[in-house]
Amino acid sequence: MQETKFQVTSIGEVVADGEMFAIQLNPKLRSVMKGLQGFSHLQVYWWAHENDKQQLRKVYTVSKPYKKGPAELGIFATRSPIRPNPLAMTLVPVTFLDEDAGRIGLAFIDAFPGTPVLDIKPYYGWERVKEYSLPVWCSHWPAWYEDSANFDWEAEFENAK
């Protein structure tokens, strides 16, 4: 299979003001927010630019990242930002929309301030899957987004601080 190159341009960036997070859109793209009113959650696609290094793009397996996981996992079995293409997606709760300023308020995002945002899509409830399966090592993880805030994620990682 031949390697194909793509060009991707950011539509904005993650900004933070204390505990508040937002996406600041590029000024010429503010009209992309039309119709977002009423959506409680968005899928934010972002570039893990701090991990965009050639040596990290060649990491295909990791040794036991999760305490209950197998000795080795392929990178596609993780949510690590270290990937062949450091593309990430976070489902985020929307706290406000300011079309005039081109700003979308977020309750949380697992990206750093300055992180390039590549795309935003509305979350539709029908995207849930009723019947799915998980490997045993992560089957005890929360089934719902709302429950994940109270879950002890630090206890899940092998090299947690």
HELIX and SHEET records of a PDB file:
HELIX    1   1 PRO A   27  MET A   33  5                                   7    
HELIX    2   2 HIS A   49  ASN A   51  5                                   3    
HELIX    3   3 GLN A   54  ARG A   57  1                                   4    
HELIX    4   4 ILE A   75  ALA A   77  5                                   3    
HELIX    5   5 GLY A  125  GLU A  127  5                                   3    
HELIX    6   6 VAL A  136  CYS A  138  5                                   3    
HELIX    7   7 TYR A  145  SER A  148  1                                   4    
HELIX    8   8 TRP A  153  GLU A  156  5                                   4    
SHEET    1   A 7 GLY A  12  ASP A  17  0                                        
SHEET    2   A 7 MET A  20  LEU A  25 -1                                        
SHEET    3   A 7 ARG A 103  LEU A 106 -1                                        
SHEET    4   A 7 LEU A  87  ASP A  98 -1                                        
SHEET    5   A 7 HIS A  41  TRP A  47 -1                                        
SHEET    6   A 7 PRO A 116  PRO A 122 -1                                        
SHEET    7   A 7 GLY A  12  ASP A  17 -1                                        
SHEET    1   B 2 THR A  61  SER A  63  0                                        
SHEET    2   B 2 GLU A  72  GLY A  74 -1                                        
END                                                                             
